[in-house]
Structure formats: structure tokens, C-alpha cells
Amino acid sequence: MNVLLYMMPAALLLAGAALAAFIWSLRAGQYDDPAGSAARILNDQDPIP
């Protein structure tokens, strides 16, 4: 039973860190243009230097 005293706060801390990372990625614009990225991968032309 003493293990729960350590594991529950550790699990809550890890879940909070994952939530904070997800919110940070939303605010940083990581998910802004998924359609554009999907179209760019199909373009097989090399960029002109």
C-alpha cells in the first residue's frame, strides 16, 4: 500500500507534463497546416538552387 503513496503523485506529475507539452505544441502552431504537409510529401520535384 505504501507504493501507492509514491506512484499516484508520480503518475499525476507525468500526466500533467504530457498535458503541458500538448498545450505548448498547440500554441506553437504544430498542427496548423496538416493538409499542406500531406500535399508537399507527394511533390517529388527537387528544389531549384
Phi and psi in radians as a Rosetta constraint file:
Dihedral C 1 N 2 CA 2 C 2 CIRCULARHARMONIC -1.194 0.35
Dihedral N 2 CA 2 C 2 N 3 CIRCULARHARMONIC -0.394 0.35
Dihedral C 2 N 3 CA 3 C 3 CIRCULARHARMONIC -1.131 0.35
Dihedral N 3 CA 3 C 3 N 4 CIRCULARHARMONIC -0.593 0.35
Dihedral C 3 N 4 CA 4 C 4 CIRCULARHARMONIC -1.092 0.35
Dihedral N 4 CA 4 C 4 N 5 CIRCULARHARMONIC -0.515 0.35
Dihedral C 4 N 5 CA 5 C 5 CIRCULARHARMONIC -1.160 0.35
Dihedral N 5 CA 5 C 5 N 6 CIRCULARHARMONIC -0.416 0.35
Dihedral C 5 N 6 CA 6 C 6 CIRCULARHARMONIC -1.711 0.35
Dihedral N 6 CA 6 C 6 N 7 CIRCULARHARMONIC -0.633 0.35
Dihedral C 6 N 7 CA 7 C 7 CIRCULARHARMONIC -1.340 0.35
Dihedral N 7 CA 7 C 7 N 8 CIRCULARHARMONIC -0.642 0.35
Dihedral C 7 N 8 CA 8 C 8 CIRCULARHARMONIC -1.135 0.35
Dihedral N 8 CA 8 C 8 N 9 CIRCULARHARMONIC -0.847 0.35
Dihedral C 8 N 9 CA 9 C 9 CIRCULARHARMONIC -1.133 0.35
Dihedral N 9 CA 9 C 9 N 10 CIRCULARHARMONIC -0.596 0.35
Dihedral C 9 N 10 CA 10 C 10 CIRCULARHARMONIC -1.140 0.35
Dihedral N 10 CA 10 C 10 N 11 CIRCULARHARMONIC -0.725 0.35
Dihedral C 10 N 11 CA 11 C 11 CIRCULARHARMONIC -1.154 0.35
Dihedral N 11 CA 11 C 11 N 12 CIRCULARHARMONIC -0.716 0.35
Dihedral C 11 N 12 CA 12 C 12 CIRCULARHARMONIC -1.155 0.35
Dihedral N 12 CA 12 C 12 N 13 CIRCULARHARMONIC -0.660 0.35
Dihedral C 12 N 13 CA 13 C 13 CIRCULARHARMONIC -1.148 0.35
Dihedral N 13 CA 13 C 13 N 14 CIRCULARHARMONIC -0.771 0.35
Dihedral C 13 N 14 CA 14 C 14 CIRCULARHARMONIC -1.146 0.35
Dihedral N 14 CA 14 C 14 N 15 CIRCULARHARMONIC -0.702 0.35
Dihedral C 14 N 15 CA 15 C 15 CIRCULARHARMONIC -1.148 0.35
Dihedral N 15 CA 15 C 15 N 16 CIRCULARHARMONIC -0.679 0.35
Dihedral C 15 N 16 CA 16 C 16 CIRCULARHARMONIC -1.139 0.35
Dihedral N 16 CA 16 C 16 N 17 CIRCULARHARMONIC -0.673 0.35
Dihedral C 16 N 17 CA 17 C 17 CIRCULARHARMONIC -1.161 0.35
Dihedral N 17 CA 17 C 17 N 18 CIRCULARHARMONIC -0.696 0.35
Dihedral C 17 N 18 CA 18 C 18 CIRCULARHARMONIC -1.141 0.35
Dihedral N 18 CA 18 C 18 N 19 CIRCULARHARMONIC -0.710 0.35
Dihedral C 18 N 19 CA 19 C 19 CIRCULARHARMONIC -1.141 0.35
Dihedral N 19 CA 19 C 19 N 20 CIRCULARHARMONIC -0.715 0.35
Dihedral C 19 N 20 CA 20 C 20 CIRCULARHARMONIC -1.124 0.35
Dihedral N 20 CA 20 C 20 N 21 CIRCULARHARMONIC -0.705 0.35
Dihedral C 20 N 21 CA 21 C 21 CIRCULARHARMONIC -1.142 0.35
Dihedral N 21 CA 21 C 21 N 22 CIRCULARHARMONIC -0.677 0.35
Dihedral C 21 N 22 CA 22 C 22 CIRCULARHARMONIC -1.153 0.35
Dihedral N 22 CA 22 C 22 N 23 CIRCULARHARMONIC -0.765 0.35
Dihedral C 22 N 23 CA 23 C 23 CIRCULARHARMONIC -1.136 0.35
Dihedral N 23 CA 23 C 23 N 24 CIRCULARHARMONIC -0.678 0.35
Dihedral C 23 N 24 CA 24 C 24 CIRCULARHARMONIC -1.069 0.35
Dihedral N 24 CA 24 C 24 N 25 CIRCULARHARMONIC -0.744 0.35
Dihedral C 24 N 25 CA 25 C 25 CIRCULARHARMONIC -1.176 0.35
Dihedral N 25 CA 25 C 25 N 26 CIRCULARHARMONIC -0.579 0.35
Dihedral C 25 N 26 CA 26 C 26 CIRCULARHARMONIC -1.136 0.35
Dihedral N 26 CA 26 C 26 N 27 CIRCULARHARMONIC -0.780 0.35
Dihedral C 26 N 27 CA 27 C 27 CIRCULARHARMONIC -1.243 0.35
Dihedral N 27 CA 27 C 27 N 28 CIRCULARHARMONIC -0.441 0.35
Dihedral C 27 N 28 CA 28 C 28 CIRCULARHARMONIC -1.425 0.35
Dihedral N 28 CA 28 C 28 N 29 CIRCULARHARMONIC -0.135 0.35
Dihedral C 28 N 29 CA 29 C 29 CIRCULARHARMONIC 1.499 0.35
Dihedral N 29 CA 29 C 29 N 30 CIRCULARHARMONIC 0.454 0.35
Dihedral C 29 N 30 CA 30 C 30 CIRCULARHARMONIC -1.202 0.35
Dihedral N 30 CA 30 C 30 N 31 CIRCULARHARMONIC -0.383 0.35
Dihedral C 30 N 31 CA 31 C 31 CIRCULARHARMONIC -2.006 0.35
Dihedral N 31 CA 31 C 31 N 32 CIRCULARHARMONIC 0.417 0.35
Dihedral C 31 N 32 CA 32 C 32 CIRCULARHARMONIC -1.278 0.35
Dihedral N 32 CA 32 C 32 N 33 CIRCULARHARMONIC -0.695 0.35
Dihedral C 32 N 33 CA 33 C 33 CIRCULARHARMONIC -2.332 0.35
Dihedral N 33 CA 33 C 33 N 34 CIRCULARHARMONIC 1.203 0.35
Dihedral C 33 N 34 CA 34 C 34 CIRCULARHARMONIC -1.230 0.35
Dihedral N 34 CA 34 C 34 N 35 CIRCULARHARMONIC -0.495 0.35
Dihedral C 34 N 35 CA 35 C 35 CIRCULARHARMONIC -1.241 0.35
Dihedral N 35 CA 35 C 35 N 36 CIRCULARHARMONIC -0.640 0.35
Dihedral C 35 N 36 CA 36 C 36 CIRCULARHARMONIC -1.161 0.35
Dihedral N 36 CA 36 C 36 N 37 CIRCULARHARMONIC -0.683 0.35
Dihedral C 36 N 37 CA 37 C 37 CIRCULARHARMONIC -1.163 0.35
Dihedral N 37 CA 37 C 37 N 38 CIRCULARHARMONIC -0.655 0.35
Dihedral C 37 N 38 CA 38 C 38 CIRCULARHARMONIC -1.170 0.35
Dihedral N 38 CA 38 C 38 N 39 CIRCULARHARMONIC -0.601 0.35
Dihedral C 38 N 39 CA 39 C 39 CIRCULARHARMONIC -1.332 0.35
Dihedral N 39 CA 39 C 39 N 40 CIRCULARHARMONIC -0.607 0.35
Dihedral C 39 N 40 CA 40 C 40 CIRCULARHARMONIC -1.161 0.35
Dihedral N 40 CA 40 C 40 N 41 CIRCULARHARMONIC -0.560 0.35
Dihedral C 40 N 41 CA 41 C 41 CIRCULARHARMONIC -1.223 0.35
Dihedral N 41 CA 41 C 41 N 42 CIRCULARHARMONIC -0.395 0.35
Dihedral C 41 N 42 CA 42 C 42 CIRCULARHARMONIC -1.439 0.35
Dihedral N 42 CA 42 C 42 N 43 CIRCULARHARMONIC -0.263 0.35
Dihedral C 42 N 43 CA 43 C 43 CIRCULARHARMONIC -1.391 0.35
Dihedral N 43 CA 43 C 43 N 44 CIRCULARHARMONIC 1.957 0.35
Dihedral C 43 N 44 CA 44 C 44 CIRCULARHARMONIC -1.786 0.35
Dihedral N 44 CA 44 C 44 N 45 CIRCULARHARMONIC 0.297 0.35
Dihedral C 44 N 45 CA 45 C 45 CIRCULARHARMONIC -1.417 0.35
Dihedral N 45 CA 45 C 45 N 46 CIRCULARHARMONIC 2.427 0.35
Dihedral C 45 N 46 CA 46 C 46 CIRCULARHARMONIC -1.344 0.35
Dihedral N 46 CA 46 C 46 N 47 CIRCULARHARMONIC 2.493 0.35
Dihedral C 46 N 47 CA 47 C 47 CIRCULARHARMONIC -1.173 0.35
Dihedral N 47 CA 47 C 47 N 48 CIRCULARHARMONIC 2.491 0.35
Dihedral C 47 N 48 CA 48 C 48 CIRCULARHARMONIC -1.452 0.35
Dihedral N 48 CA 48 C 48 N 49 CIRCULARHARMONIC 2.151 0.35
